[in-house]
Amino acid sequence: RRQRQMCIRDSAYLWRASLNILSIAPLISTDALGGTIISDWYVNKDIKNQRLKITAFIIGSELRSDGIKVKVHIQNFKNNNWSETYSDINLANKIEENILNEARNLRVNSLNSK
């Protein structure tokens, strides 16, 4: 039972960390029970001719690399049109790492505050 409580708490850290990291983009859907967060299309102020959309899936209850899956969809703006969508696996992996690090920090901070 104690291990199950730890897993539920860890997934809460993953959820909160995902919201923190993905807050750079407007979110169009958050489903805490399903563990899904979807951003709207977002244009980084430093990369004007590109936009991205991020989807995060919390698929595990432990703070491990297989507990979160991120997909990043990118479009480029050329000739007054947005290009076909493609995925950026490297950026998705970086976001996953950032979420895991944030979740670990949240967990450590909560343990230290007790």
N, C-alpha and C positions, 0 to 999 in steps of 0.2 A: 504494500500500500504506500509506503514512504517513497519508493522508487517512482510510482505512478504520479504522486504529488510533485516530485522533482521534475518529471517530464512535462507535466501540465504547466508548471512555472516556467520551464525553459522555453516552451512554445510561446508563452506570453512575452518573454524577452525577445524572441525572434519577431513576434508580431509588432511590438513597440519599436524595435530597432528598424524594422522594415519601413514603418511609417516615418520614423525620424529621417532615415536616409533618402527615402523617395519623396520627402516633402519639398524637394527642389522643384518638382513638377506638380501641376494641378492634378488631383486624384479624381477620377470619375466613378470609381467603384472600389469599395472596401467591404469584404465579407469575412468577418472574424471567425465565424463558424466554419466556413469553407477554406479559410486560410489564403484568400486571394486578394491582391491589391493591383489595381489597374490605373495607370496614369493616363491623362489626356496627352495629345501631342504637345511637345515642349520644345521651344527653341532656346538654345543656350545663347546668351548675349554675346559670347565670344566667337560663336560659329553661326553666323546669320543665315547661311544658305543650307542649313540642315536642321531637321527636326527629329525627335525621337519619342517613342512611346515605350513605357516600361511595364512589364507584368511580373509580379512576384507571386510565387506559390510557396506557402509554408507546408512542406510535405512530411515533415518529421517533428517529433516532439523533443528532440535533444539538440544541444548546441554543437552540431557537427555539420560538415560541409554538405552532406546529403540531406540536411534538414530544410534547405531552402533552394529553390530553383528560380532563376531570373531569366527572362527573355527581353531582349532589347530590339526593337524594330526601328529602322532608320529610313528616312527619305531625304533626298537632296532636291533643292530647288534650282531648276534650270529651265530657261526659256519660258518663264512664267508658269511652270507646272511643277508639281511634286512628282518625283520619280517613283518607280516601282519600289515597294518596300523590301528591304533586305535585313537580315539579322546580323548583329555584331556580338559574336560569342566572347571575344576578349573583354569587351566592355561589360557584358553580363557577368562574367567571372569576377571582374573587379568589384562590381556592385555587390555580388554575393559575399565576397571577402569583407567588404565594408560593413555589410549587415551583420555578419557573424562577429566581427570585432566589436561593433556597437552593442550587440546582444551580450557578449562576454563582459563588456564594461558595465552595462546595466546590472548584470547579475552580481559582479564583484562589488559594485557600489551599494547594492541592496543588502548584501551580506555584511559589508563594513558598517552599514548604518544601524545594524541590530545590536 
